[in-house]
Amino acid sequence: MLLDQQVVIVTGSTTGIGAAIARACVEQGARVMLHGRDDTRAQQLVMELGTAHAAYFLADFEQPQPYELLVAETVARFGRVDALINNAGRSPRDTIDTVDEMRLEAVMRVNLKSALFLTQAVVQQFRRQNGVGSVVNIGSINAYCGQADLLAYAMTKGALMTMTRNLGNALGNERIRVNQLNVGWTLTDNESRIKEGEGFPEDWEARIPSTYAPSGRLLRPEDIARHAVFWASQASAPANGVVYELEQYPVVGRNLINELPLDIFN
C-alpha cells in the first residue's frame, strides 16, 4: 500500500474532493486527520473510515487560525505527520467589476494563507522527525488564466503554484517535497449545485462537448484522490516542486481553433 502506516492531514476533507482523498488515503494504509467546518459531516466521515484510522479537527480558515494546533492535534492523536494535503478552498464567482477587498481577503485566507501557514507548521514537525515529508497542494488549471468570473480564485491558485515551486526548491535538500495538482473541471456535489443554480438542465454533464470531456464525462473526486495519494506517498519521490496538470487534455499550449466545428463558418 502506498501510504502504509503513514499519517496524513487533509484539509477541507469533509466533502467533495477532500473527502475522496481522505478515503483513498485510508484505503492505502494511512491514518488521516480530517479538517472541516461542519461537526456532523466530520463525525460521519470518521465513523465511515473508523476511529482507528481517522480523527477530525474543526476550523474555519476564513478566520485567522493558530495553524500549528492542527499539526499538534495530529501528532497527539497519531504520533507523527508524514504528509499534508492542502485541499481546502473557496471558489466564489467574482469579476473585476464585483470583487472587493473583503471578498478577496476571505478567498486568500482559505486558498492561500492556510496552505502557506499549515505548510510552515508541518515542515517544523517534519524536521522534528528528522526530515522527510510530503506536501501536496490542490490547485486548479484556473491558475494559468481562469474563468472571467473566477478572478479571486484564479489569483490565489496562481500564487499557490508559485509557492509550491518556491518551497520545493527551498526544502529539497531536507528531503521535504512540495508538489501541486492543478485540477481541471471536476463533478462534485457543489459543482452540481452551482450549475443547477445557473439554470443548467438536469443532464448538463452529458451535453458537455467532447472538446472539454473527451472521456465522455467530467473528472470525479475519486480521480483526483488517486493522484493525490501518489504524490503524497514516497512512490512519487524524488520529484519536487512539480506542478502537475490533472485534466483530460493538454492545458498549456492547446490549439482550440483546430477543434472548432467547421459549420460555424457556413
Buried (B, 14 or more C-beta within 10 A) or exposed (E): EBBEEBBBBBBBBBBBBBBBBBBBBBBBBBBBBBBBBEEEBBEEBBEEBEEEBBBBBEBEBBEEBEBBEBBBBBBEBBEBBBBBBBBBBBBBBBEEEEBEEEBBEBBBBBBBBBBBBBBEBBBEBBBEEEEBBBBBBBBBBBBBEBEEBBBBBBBBBBBBBEBBBEBBEEBBEBBBBBBBBBBBBBBBEEBBEEBEEEEEEEEBBEEBEEEBBEEEEBBBBEBBBBBBBBBBBBEBEEEBBBBBBBBBBEBEEEEEEEEEEEEEEE
